[in-house]
Amino acid sequence: MEKLAALTERALKVFTGTLLAAMVIVILLQVTFRYALNLSLAWTEEVGRYLFVWICLFGASLAYRYGQHSGYETLVAALPAAAGRWATRGVDVLVAAFSVVLIVSSRELIEAGMGQVTPATQFRIAYVYLAFPVSAVATLVFVADALRRGKPTSPTPTAAVG
């Protein structure tokens, strides 16, 4: 499980970084064409928005891996050590349950999206919706690894990509 989690982490980091670079380029094109050339590219806003969706969802999975989601750290720190471990594992189980619900419920959304295309690029919207189950599966891998290790998160992000 540890190897799968490390591989998933690395793949998400590379893919998310690539999407971020693509989004920066697309937005830079939009700004350049609009303000320097006084032209408007119809597709740049749409593509940038959908790249942002993928980046946010994959970033959320990575944030879980690194323990960067805030919210219950203060509570866990205030509890006795054993109760804090139980609370952390309880949150892990809830995250896993939410991920399963996301995977199951996104199926209908993706199926419906196969018949819809985006206005500017004529891209099937289902491909945008695929970010939901993909990020949920990655999160499940990270939850399983955290529960197996008995620790809530990866202690530090693995070495930088490259």
N, C-alpha and C positions, 0 to 999 in steps of 0.2 A: 504493500500500500504506500509505503514511503517513497518508493521509486516512481509510482504512478502520480503521486501528489507533486513530487519535484518536477516531473515531466510536464504535468498539467500547468504548474506554476510558470515554468520556462516558456511554454507555448503561449500562455495568456500574456506574459510580459512582451514577448516578441510581437504577437498579433496586435495587442493593444498599442504598443509603440508604433507599429506600422500604420495602424488606423489613425493615430494621433498625428503622425507626420502627413498622412494623406489629407486629414481635415485641415491642417495648417495651410497646406498648399492650395486646397480648394478655396478656403476663405481668403487667402492672399490673392488668388486669381480674381475672386469676386470684387475685392476692394480695388485692385489694380484696374480692372476693366471699368468699374463704375466711376472711379474718381480720376484716373489718369487718362482713360480713353473715352470717357463719357458714353460707355456702352454697358448694357446689362446682360449678363449671362443668366439665362433662365434656370439652369440646372444646379448652380453652385449652392444656393441656399438649401435646396432639397437634399443634395448629397451631403453637405455639411451636417445637416440635422440628423440624418440617418447614421452617419459615422459617429456622431455624438452619442446616439442611443447605444450603439455597440460598445463604445469606449466606457460609458457610464456603467453598463451592466458587467462588463469584464473587470472594470476597476473595482466594482463592489465585491466581486469574487476574490480578487487579489487583496482587497482591504480586509476581508474576513480572514484570509490566510495569514496576514501579518498582524491581526488583532487591532486593526486601526479603526474599527467601528466604535464610536463612543456610545455611552449611554448607561452602561451598568458597571463600569469599572469602580466607581465610588462605592456603590453598594457592595460589590464583591470584596473590596478592600476593607470595608467596615465589618464584615462577617468573620467569624472564626475560620481558620484555615479549611477545615473539613466542610463546613457549610459553603464556603466560597467555591470549593471544588465542585460541590453538588450544584450550586447555582450556575456555574460555568458550563457544566455538562448539560444541565437543563436547557440553557440557551442554545447549546450546540444541537440538542435534539429538536428544539423548536425551529432552528434554522434549517435542519434537514427536512423537517415536515413541510416547512414553507417551500423549500426547493422542490420537493415531490409534487406539491400542489401546483406550483408554477409549471413544472414539466407537463403534468396531466392537463391542466387547463389551457396551456398554450397550444395544444394540438388543434382544438377547434379554431382558434384564432389563425393559425398558420393555414389550415385547410381553407378557411374563408378568404384569406389573403392571396391564395393562388389565383383567384379569379379577379383580383384587383391590381391595377397598375398605378404607379405614382404619376402625377400629372406632367412633370417636366421631363423625366427620363424614361418613362414607360417601363420602369423596373417593377417586377412583381413585389408587392408589399410583404408577401410571405417571407421573403429573404431577410427583410428587416426584423420581422417577428421571430425569426430563428434565434436571435440573440437571447431571448428569454430562456428557452430550454437549454441552450448551450452553456450559458452562464450558470444556470441552476445545476447542471450536471457537474461542472467544475467545482461549484460550491459543495456539492455532495461529496466529491472526492476529498476536498479539504476537511470537511466535517469528519468523514470516516478516518482520515489520517489523524486528526486532532483527538478523536475519541480513542483510537488505537494507542496513541502515544500517551494518553492521559493528560495532555496539555491542551489548552484552548487554541493556541495558535503557533505558528512558526516563530521561534524566538527572534530571528532577524531575517530580513529578506535575503534570499540567496544572492550570490555574486551578480553583478550587473551583466546584462546581456552583452555578448561580444567576445 
